């Protein structure tokens, strides 16, 4: 498995993968692929943290890490994680998350948050966001807002996680 930055020529393939990955997912809005397209044009987008997983010369997974805020503190948000249905259960998602964490540390980010499974993400070192002093945006429940401290010396946080505005305009929550 190779994990690397997504290339512009792969945008269509990645968008198709996201659409396929979320078609029958729990809590899917059916608009996740539109969100990916819109976020690539936003200030929240970080090309170096828009990652693909390649297996046998094909894109098997995708992870999009975005700029977010808690108060005046910059944080990262795992905005989307998608794995091809045929590749689920093979460690693709976990590998994307762990590589994203590694790159984020290298880039100087102190915290990373995700709204997702409170069973899956703790296996990758995540804890409830409220244990870091962070509350989810209105409309999201505390039991699925997870976070990880990337820098052990990071200042504590206190506030509500701010997602990119596009999440609201596309009614993702």
MORA-V363520 format. One record per run of one state. SS is the DSSP state (2 for helix, 1 for strand, 0 for the rest). FROM is the first residue (numbers start at 1). TO is the last residue. Records with the same first field share a line. If there is no record, write none. Layout:
BEGIN
SS = FROM-TO + FROM-TO
END
This chain:
BEGIN
0 = 1-1 + 6-7 + 23-31 + 40-44 + 56-57 + 71-72 + 84-84 + 88-91 + 107-110 + 116-120 + 125-126 + 133-133 + 136-141 + 150-158 + 163-165 + 170-173
1 = 2-5 + 45-55 + 58-70 + 73-83 + 111-115 + 127-128 + 134-135 + 145-149 + 159-162
2 = 8-22 + 32-39 + 85-87 + 92-106 + 121-124 + 129-132 + 142-144 + 166-169
END
